[in-house]
Amino acid sequence: MAKLRVHNFAVSLDGYAAGPDQSLDDPLGVGGTALHDWVFETRSGRRMIGADGGDLGLDDEFMARGVAGIGATIMGRNMFGPVRGAWDDPWTGWWGDEPPFHHPVFVITHHARASVTMQGGTVFHFVTAGIEAALERALEAANGDDVRLGGGVATIQQYLRAGLIDEMHVAIVPVVLGRGERLFDHLDGGPDGYECVEFVGSPRAAHVRLARMRR
Amino acid sequence: MAKLRVHNFAVSLDGYAAGPDQSLDDPLGVGGTALHDWVFETRSGRRMIGADGGDLGLDDEFMARGVAGIGATIMGRNMFGPVRGAWDDPWTGWWGDEPPFHHPVFVITHHARASVTMQGGTVFHFVTAGIEAALERALEAANGDDVRLGGGVATIQQYLRAGLIDEMHVAIVPVVLGRGERLFDHLDGGPDGYECVEFVGSPRAAHVRLARMRR
């Protein structure tokens, strides 16, 4: 059965997935970009931004796993766009004319909008019927492949509370943010029913893979 | 200059240093003992409880570092003892007649009590004048060696807020607790001014060493 998976979700040593004071200029919050430094040291990460070079090895392997077998992506409106005014048509995401998804992307929002076809196979669809409807549409679009849940934090927490995430790869990176937005927060009792099925580390990230236990 | 160091402080993947519903029967909270499983797989950890065997390697090395060059220990009252009634004289800690410290231990409490000399060199002193006084007395007793801050969580948070911890070794272990007591919490803006100086992992724990940056 097709799965809903989270990949390469970076958190600081103190559990933050974004720094404090997020803004248009600083969408990941103060210090937050350091969470993703490891990505841009990998070959896959550099290719994603059109750059050469980068390391192979464990971190790169986890990057590669995040696209393998994925047929659609779901994301929250904050991951798709900044403040409301800028977000509405003609805003088409942070990723330029050819976003790195190359498959249907379902954006969860309260604001209906026509789908937008980008270059390279990415089509943004806007879902106003909630997280379960988004998952249903994404699974259908993925046509047997898995669905990746991109983020942000609040959207992942919604799916965790609903028990809908099957697998979750978290990369713990060696920075201390002190404040910001925690990944494992607002969970009404926690990411209950998940167990760690993989735990390996590079000097740049400790990779944790959590899987939902079958009940 | 002698330092104040935290060692082998275990937290779950979601940042908890103890599980929920701590009690006399379950001092580490529901699921909390799993945080320390890695300790009892090491040779040093097994020796500490009088058992043979155990693995050498990275985890054991970190255990050994936690006693090297330490001349005194500080702990909060919750780490020393359970509820008030049982804690007062003649309660002498969780560790039996010969506690594994073998040096002066300063217990921070609101309740004055005469010092207690145990077998094997451990002497429990009870400090009612606060965390700075405890540190001062421990540094004096350590006579040039470092002081180890044992715990629990609330005591470590007090010392972090005061900026008094020089080095901190946290072991992130591959369990998800979901609820409980977080290490990096109640910090009024975070463990500001600490940087990661070491980040290595075994299959049982990702070892993080944080050091206070010089200002």
Interface residues (C-beta under 8 A of the other chain):
Chain A: L13 D14 G15 V170 I172 P174 V175 V176 L177 G178 R179 R182 L183 F184 L187 G189 G190 P191 D192 Y194 E195 C196 F199 V200 G201 P203 A206 V208 L210
Chain B: L13 D14 G15 V170 I172 P174 V175 V176 L177 G178 R179 R182 L183 F184 L187 G189 G190 P191 D192 Y194 E195 C196 F199 V200 G201 P203 A206 V208 L210
